[in-house]
């Protein structure tokens, strides 16, 4: 077979992404139809910048879903090595292709003769799985500590602000190097940190539900059981690892390897102080508003006021920061992968792939360029989405 031309390569890539195009079209059509009922999300459809950002972000989200869960986009196994395909250019025919094999490496091969295109789409699943979830956990920690710090003030605010500033003053890359050091890992420090940090979502949801249904004990207990029991099982599974310092839970729903757990914990630990400072500042401002004074006059308890009066009115800046922080986390994950920290060396995540291709960058551009452009497009989409959300939230 002859190598594919660039036109044929782009056409084949477009066809491979068919499920993504269909999902994007359905999402935009349905959302546009009901945009007036969808709150801030619906208002994005009045912002060209936000709409472009949403399209870029959802492109990679759907790619991660169809590639990671359904294996519908990739053309080959991301870890398989094919003899004679080392550092081959985009469109190179697959040597020794058998019936049922995809006949080309659409975006070429890397230094280990693996398919660059498949590793790109599979890498999106790694990034999309870690970055939003780690950011969400960081927000849970920051909100849980930032609300009382800003609302109560005093010594509590002083102590928590000091701890936040102390963490922020610590060099991020040095922190990651320390956490992935074998001697540190053997002490179980990443697991102990996970035990503390992963507990905050449980605390947040428990306090949220109790403050809402405090006057309805039966409903309170029902909702606490429905929400907290599954979260507790997931929590125990996440912090537990066989043959480690924390190994007591027989059911392992989330088999996190040590490297992935270290990356996740580190990202949460680094982002939480910044979220704390944002939430604290918003709380200091909002607690002086008239509707907060009215809630205090009604006799509402402090946590009800914080979670149901202050937090909803801080949602605009927090949603914008959430989108931006996912972008920062994506870059951080890429940086960690580039330095070979945390994730396995054969991982298809974009940072690791860029690191694999950088040594031959002057000779073979495609192994590093493809994941770099993917990372750039996702972060650009998140930044544009945040700009659109900021623009629309200011109009409220």
N, C-alpha and C positions, 0 to 999 in steps of 0.2 A: 504494500500500500504506500501511496505517496503521502508526505506530510500535508497537514491541512493548512490552507491559507488563513490569514488573519480574519477575513470575512467569514469563512467556514467555522473557525474557532469561536468567534463571537456568536454566531448563529447557534452552534451546539450548546454553548453555555446558556444562552437565552432559553433554549428548549429544556435544559436540565432544571432550570429554575421555574418551570411551568406551575408547580403547586404553589410556589411563593407568589407568582403574579396573580393567580386566581384568588388566593387568600387576601392579598392586598386590595384587589378590585372589590371583592365582597365587603371587606371592612370599610372601605371608603364610601361605597354606595349606601350601605345600611347606616353608617354614622352620619353621612350628609343628610339622609332622609329624616333622621330623628335628632339632628344636631341641637335643636332648640330645647330638647328635653334632657340633654346630657351635661348640663352645667358647664364647668370650665373646659372640659374636654371638647364639648360641642362648639365652644367659641373659638377653638383652634382653627376651625374651618373658615373663619373670617380673617385668618392671619396667614399670608403666603409663606412667610418665613417658618412659622410653626408647622405648617402643613408639610413643607419640604423636610423639616427635621423629623416629623412623625413618620413620613414615608421611609426615610433612611433607617430609622430605628426599627420600625416594624418589619422592614425587609430582612434585617439580620435576626430579629426575633423569630419570624416565620422560617427563615433558613435554619436556625438552630432547632426548631421544632421538627421540621420535616427531615433534616439531616440526622439529628441526634436520636430522635424517637422512632422515626419511620424509615430511615435509611433510603430516602427517595431521591436524593440529589447527587450524592457522591457517585463517582464512577468506579472506584476501586477501594480496596481495604486501605485505610490511612496508614497502616503499619506494614503492609506487604511490600517486599522489595523484589523488583523484577530485573532479572539479569539483562544487562545491556541498556538499561534506562537511566543510568546515573547521569545527572546534570543535563539531560536531554532538553532541547528547546520545546516551547509550546507547539502542540499539534503533531508531535512525533508519534508514528504508529507504534503500537505495543508489540514488542518482539515475542514470538511464540504464543500469540493470542489463540485461545481455544474457543470453541463454541460457547456463547453466553458471556464472554468477556467483552468489556467495552474496548473498542479497537485502538483508542488513542489516549495519550496523556494530554488532556486539553491545555493545561498550563505548564506542561513540562514535568521533568523529574528533578528531585533534589539530590544532594550528595550521597544519599543512601538509596537512590533509585526508587523513592516513594513518590506517589502522585501528588503534585503541588495543589491541584484543584480540589481534590478530595480532602486534603489536610486543611485547606482554607475553610471549607464549609463545615468540617467536623470541629475545627478550632472555634468557630462561632458558637457552637453548643457549649464548649467549655467556658468561654467568656460570658455568655448570656446566663449560664447557670450560676456563676459565682458572683459577678459584679452586682446585679440588682439585689440578690439575697444578702450579700455581705453589707451593702449599703442600707438595706432595710433593718438589719440587726443593729447597725451603728445608730440609726435613727431611734430605734427602741431604747437603746442605752442613753443616748443624748436627751431624748424627751423625758424619760423617767427621772433623770437627775436634774435636767435643766428647769423643768417646771417648778419643783419645790425650791430650788436655789433662787430663782427669780421671784417667786411668790412670797416666800418667808424671809429671804435675805438673812442678815445677821451672820452668826458663826457658821451656819450650814453653808451659806453662800460663799463665805471666805474659804472654808476648807475645800469645797468642791471646785471652786475656781482655781485655787492653788494647785490641786492635783491635775486639773485640765491643762493649766499652763506648763506644769512640769512635764507632762507627756508631750505636749506640742513642742517643747524646747529640745526634745530628744531627736537626733537625726534618724529619719525614717529608714534609710537603707542600712544603717548600722544596726537598728533594731531587728530588721529581717535577717541580717547576717548572724546575729546572736541567737535568734530563735531557731534557725535551721542548723546551727552547729550541733554535731552529733552528741557532744558532751552535755549541751543544754537540753537537747531532745530526750536524752536518757533520764534526766531528772524529772521528766513529766511536766515541765513548765507549760508547754503549749496546751496540754490537756487541762491543767489546773486553770489556766486563763479561760479556756473554753467553758469550763464548769461555771465560772463566774459570769462571763459575758453572755452566754447562751441562756442564763437564767432570767435575764432582764425581760425578754418577751413574755415569759410566764408571769412575772410581777406586773408588767404593764397591763396585760389582758385581764388579770385578776382584779386589779384596782379599778380598771375601766368598767368592768361589768358590775363590781360591787357598788361603785359610786352611782351607777345608773339605776340599779335595782335594789338599793339598800332598803327601801320601804316595802319591798315585795319579796319576802324571804324565800318563798317556794320558787318563784321565777328566777331569783338570784342563784339559788342552788342548782336549778336545772341548767341554766346557761353556763354556770361555772363548770359543771360536769361535762357538758357538751363540748366546750371549747378547751378546757384545761387538760382533760384526760388524754386526748390525742397529742396535744402539745407536750405533755409530760413524757409520753412514750417516745416521741421523736427526740426530745431533749436527752433522755437517758441513752438512747441509741447513738446520738451524735457524740456525746462525750466519752462513751465507752469504746475501748479498742482491745481486742485479745492480746494477751501477753504484754500488757503495758501497765503503767502505774494505776490506771483506773480500769479495772476489768472485773466487773461484778454483775453485769446485765446480760442475761442469756440471749435476749432477742435483739438482733442487729438489723434494724430497718434501713439504716444509713451507714453502709460500710465505707467510712471516710479513711483513706490512707493517711499516714502521718504527714506527708508533704502537703496534701490538700487541706488538712485541718490546720496546719501551721499558717498557710497562706490566708485562709479564711479568718482565723483568729487575729492575725496581724493586721489585716485590712480593717476589721471591726475596731480593734484597739486604737489604730491610728486615726480613724475617722470620727470616733465617738466624741473626743474633746471638742472638735470643731462644731459638731452638731449641738453639743451641750451649750457652747457659747452663743450660738444663734438663737436657740430656744430660750435661754436665760434672758438675752437682750429683748426678745419679743415679749416675754412675760413681764419684764420690768415696765415695758411701755403699755401693754394691754391691761394690766391689772389696775391702772388708774382710770379706766373708762367707766362711764356711767352704768353700763349694763352689768359690770362686775360688782359695782357698789350695790346695785339693785338685788343681785343674787345674794350678796352678803346680808342685806337687809331682810331678805326672805328667810334667812337662817340656813342657807345651803352650806354644806361642809366644804372645807378647803379643796379636797381632791375632786369633788364634783365641779367646783368652780374652775379648777385648773384644766380638767379634761373635757368638760362640756360647755364651758364659756370661753376660756382663754385659747385653748388649742384649736378649736374650729375657726376662730378668727385669725389664727396665725397660719392657716393652711396655705395661703397663696405663696408667701416667701418660702415656706418649707417644701412645697411641691417643686418650685423652681430650683431650690438648692438640691433637692433629691435627684433631679435630672442631671444637674451639673456634677453632683458627687458621683453618680454612676459613671460619668465620663472620666472623672479623676481616677476612680477605681479601675476602670478599664485600662487607662494608661499605666497605672501602678502595677496591674497584673502583667501587662506587657513588659514593663521594666523588670519585674521579678523573673519572668520567663527568660528575658534576654540575659540576665545575670545567672540563670540556672538555679534560682532559689525556689525551693518548695516543691513545684510540680515535677513529675518524672521527666527524664531527658527525652523520652520518646513521645511525650504529650504533643498533640497537634495544636495546642494553644498558640496564638499568634506571636507572642513574645519569644517563646522557645523556637518557633519556626524561623523567625527573623534572625535569632542568634545562630541557628544552624546554617543559614545561608550567607551570613555576613563575611565569612572568611574568604569566599570566592566571589565577592560582590563585583569586583572589577572585570571578572571574566563571565560569570553567569549571574545576570541581574534578577531573573524571574523568581528563584526560590525565596529571596528576601523581599522583593518588591510587592509580590501578591499579598502576603499577610500584612505588610506595612500599609498598603492602600486600604485594606479591609479595616484595619484598626483606625486609620484616619477617617474613613467614611462613617464608622459607628460613632466615634467621638464628635465629629462634625454634626451628625444628626442629633445627638444628645444636646449639644450646645445650641443648635438652632431651635430645637424643641423647647429648651429652657427659655430662650429669648421670646419665643411665641407665647409661652405661658406667662412670662413676666409682663409682656405687653397687654395681654388680655386681662390678667389679674388686676393691673393698675386701672383698668376701665371700670371695674366693679365699684 
